[in-house]
């Protein structure tokens, strides 16, 4: 009963959240409660101000503080990716992604191959590290290529792709460049201008420390003119006409907002800006080093992706090999919770091509441990000690 409960599933959603996140949501629910942009009374105006403040904070975090109106609020990263992909691609187009990408890119691409005859290229990656060679992206470009989408940090292996190099290639060819920052925004520095990112899809509930049901899509000024809307509806602006407004952000934000969630998200971003993402990233790199050091001496246990701190974020998927076979990843996750209080996630992690690359599909995937800012070096050492004890003990139950 005295066993600690250590949350290591931050790749799914971050926990815990800063106290200011819950405080802001509680204040909104008890004192404000109005829908932004849907009234001229004080509470509606205040709700609108707080929502715009969130856009400003996000724009500052990603390196384009001049254009907060180009931050579009979405339900999550998947919603943002679908908005970008379906907004840009047309009948007969060609689109590129990689074998490391998540189903939130793979599945829209697959659906569009049937709906608009989209052709796709899934660029292979190094089977040991999961890294893509930017020259392979360049080689995949055709005259019909209208989108390059790439995951920044893998939710399977923690592999961090060279998005700046890919961004330069995309910009040279005037092809919109879409980055999935589900595992990196809030964890490490990311600058849309430096990395030449045209569209940045991100969750509010992971590295940004906001609540579930929040996310966003940054659209570089000018790119919105290439996009069609995938949803239309009320905006509170230009209500006298029956077509969607063409100005930002209303063009891509029909319907009432998840105001309480966005205002909670705003405080998560404020917490990051106050701590500085550079210091948070330094802390996470310390956790990564501790994890690598702790895993290196455990026989029969391997972790996927880069074998050093370089080119990785705080996501580790592990495979336990013993007695000529492999332990079931879900059984290992169950044991880690039951005997050690470690909360992890096992399986394919919505990234089938990544697991195929690492040859873990037939094993049922891997057991994933993922870091957040409230974990300590001691927590990570406890986790690696637990894994060492598992290896030295009896087999994980089937």
ChimeraX attribute file (.defattr): number of C-alpha atoms within 10 A of each C-alpha:
attribute: neighborCount
match mode: 1-to-1
recipient: residues
	/A:1	3
	/A:2	5
	/A:3	11
	/A:4	11
	/A:5	12
	/A:6	18
	/A:7	21
	/A:8	25
	/A:9	21
	/A:10	25
	/A:11	27
	/A:12	17
	/A:13	22
	/A:14	24
	/A:15	22
	/A:16	14
	/A:17	22
	/A:18	16
	/A:19	12
	/A:20	16
	/A:21	23
	/A:22	20
	/A:23	13
	/A:24	20
	/A:25	22
	/A:26	15
	/A:27	14
	/A:28	21
	/A:29	13
	/A:30	9
	/A:31	10
	/A:32	17
	/A:33	17
	/A:34	20
	/A:35	19
	/A:36	23
	/A:37	18
	/A:38	16
	/A:39	13
	/A:40	10
	/A:41	9
	/A:42	11
	/A:43	17
	/A:44	18
	/A:45	18
	/A:46	19
	/A:47	22
	/A:48	20
	/A:49	15
	/A:50	19
	/A:51	24
	/A:52	19
	/A:53	18
	/A:54	24
	/A:55	25
	/A:56	20
	/A:57	20
	/A:58	24
	/A:59	21
	/A:60	17
	/A:61	22
	/A:62	18
	/A:63	16
	/A:64	18
	/A:65	15
	/A:66	10
	/A:67	17
	/A:68	20
	/A:69	18
	/A:70	25
	/A:71	26
	/A:72	21
	/A:73	26
	/A:74	25
	/A:75	17
	/A:76	21
	/A:77	24
	/A:78	22
	/A:79	19
	/A:80	24
	/A:81	25
	/A:82	18
	/A:83	21
	/A:84	26
	/A:85	23
	/A:86	16
	/A:87	17
	/A:88	19
	/A:89	21
	/A:90	17
	/A:91	12
	/A:92	15
	/A:93	20
	/A:94	23
	/A:95	23
	/A:96	22
	/A:97	23
	/A:98	24
	/A:99	25
	/A:100	32
	/A:101	25
	/A:102	24
	/A:103	16
	/A:104	17
	/A:105	20
	/A:106	21
	/A:107	12
	/A:108	15
	/A:109	24
	/A:110	15
	/A:111	12
	/A:112	20
	/A:113	17
	/A:114	10
	/A:115	12
	/A:116	13
	/A:117	15
	/A:118	20
	/A:119	18
	/A:120	20
	/A:121	17
	/A:122	17
	/A:123	19
	/A:124	19
	/A:125	18
	/A:126	13
	/A:127	17
	/A:128	12
	/A:129	20
	/A:130	26
	/A:131	22
	/A:132	23
	/A:133	16
	/A:134	20
	/A:135	11
	/A:136	14
	/A:137	21
	/A:138	14
	/A:139	9
	/A:140	18
	/A:141	20
	/A:142	13
	/A:143	8
	/A:144	13
	/A:145	22
	/A:146	21
	/A:147	23
	/A:148	25
	/A:149	24
	/A:150	27
	/A:151	25
	/A:152	26
	/A:153	27
	/A:154	30
	/A:155	28
	/A:156	32
	/A:157	27
	/A:158	25
	/A:159	29
	/A:160	23
	/A:161	21
	/A:162	17
	/A:163	23
	/A:164	18
	/A:165	15
	/A:166	25
	/A:167	26
	/A:168	17
	/A:169	20
	/A:170	23
	/A:171	14
	/A:172	9
	/A:173	15
	/A:174	12
	/A:175	18
	/A:176	23
	/A:177	26
	/A:178	28
	/A:179	25
	/A:180	27
	/A:181	21
	/A:182	30
	/A:183	29
	/A:184	27
	/A:185	24
	/A:186	30
	/A:187	27
	/A:188	19
	/A:189	16
	/A:190	20
	/A:191	17
	/A:192	21
	/A:193	14
	/A:194	13
	/A:195	18
	/A:196	21
	/A:197	24
	/A:198	22
	/A:199	26
	/A:200	26
	/A:201	28
	/A:202	30
	/A:203	33
	/A:204	31
	/A:205	27
	/A:206	29
	/A:207	28
	/A:208	29
	/A:209	29
	/A:210	29
	/A:211	25
	/A:212	18
	/A:213	16
	/A:214	27
	/A:215	28
	/A:216	25
	/A:217	26
	/A:218	28
	/A:219	24
	/A:220	20
	/A:221	13
	/A:222	9
	/A:223	13
	/A:224	22
	/A:225	9
	/A:226	10
	/A:227	18
	/A:228	16
	/A:229	17
	/A:230	12
	/A:231	13
	/A:232	16
	/A:233	17
	/A:234	17
	/A:235	21
	/A:236	16
	/A:237	12
	/A:238	12
	/A:239	12
	/A:240	7
	/A:241	8
	/A:242	10
	/A:243	12
	/A:244	20
	/A:245	20
	/A:246	12
	/A:247	11
	/A:248	17
	/A:249	18
	/A:250	21
	/A:251	19
	/A:252	28
	/A:253	20
	/A:254	17
	/A:255	13
	/A:256	14
	/A:257	18
	/A:258	16
	/A:259	22
	/A:260	24
	/A:261	24
	/A:262	30
	/A:263	27
	/A:264	33
	/A:265	33
	/A:266	28
	/A:267	26
	/A:268	30
	/A:269	26
	/A:270	21
	/A:271	19
	/A:272	23
	/A:273	17
	/A:274	9
	/A:275	11
	/A:276	16
	/A:277	20
	/A:278	15
	/A:279	14
	/A:280	20
	/A:281	19
	/A:282	13
	/A:283	18
	/A:284	23
	/A:285	19
	/A:286	16
	/A:287	25
	/A:288	24
	/A:289	16
	/A:290	19
	/A:291	22
	/A:292	17
	/A:293	14
	/A:294	18
	/A:295	20
	/A:296	13
	/A:297	11
	/A:298	18
	/A:299	13
	/A:300	15
	/A:301	17
	/A:302	16
	/A:303	19
	/A:304	23
	/A:305	25
	/A:306	19
	/A:307	15
	/A:308	12
	/A:309	17
	/A:310	11
	/A:311	17
	/A:312	24
	/A:313	27
	/A:314	28
	/A:315	27
	/A:316	29
	/A:317	24
	/A:318	23
	/A:319	22
	/A:320	22
	/A:321	15
	/A:322	13
	/A:323	8
	/A:324	6
	/A:325	10
	/A:326	16
	/A:327	19
	/A:328	21
	/A:329	25
	/A:330	21
	/A:331	16
	/A:332	25
	/A:333	21
	/A:334	20
	/A:335	17
	/A:336	20
	/A:337	18
	/A:338	13
	/A:339	11
	/A:340	19
	/A:341	18
	/A:342	24
	/A:343	20
	/A:344	23
	/A:345	23
	/A:346	21
	/A:347	22
	/A:348	22
	/A:349	20
	/A:350	15
	/A:351	21
	/A:352	20
	/A:353	20
	/A:354	27
	/A:355	25
	/A:356	16
	/A:357	18
	/A:358	19
	/A:359	12
	/A:360	18
	/A:361	16
	/A:362	9
	/A:363	16
	/A:364	16
	/A:365	26
	/A:366	29
	/A:367	26
	/A:368	29
	/A:369	25
	/A:370	27
	/A:371	24
	/A:372	27
	/A:373	20
	/A:374	15
	/A:375	18
	/A:376	16
	/A:377	16
	/A:378	11
	/A:379	19
	/A:380	23
	/A:381	17
	/A:382	17
	/A:383	22
	/A:384	21
	/A:385	16
	/A:386	17
	/A:387	21
	/A:388	18
	/A:389	12
	/A:390	19
	/A:391	18
	/A:392	11
	/A:393	9
	/A:394	8
	/A:395	13
	/A:396	19
	/A:397	11
	/A:398	9
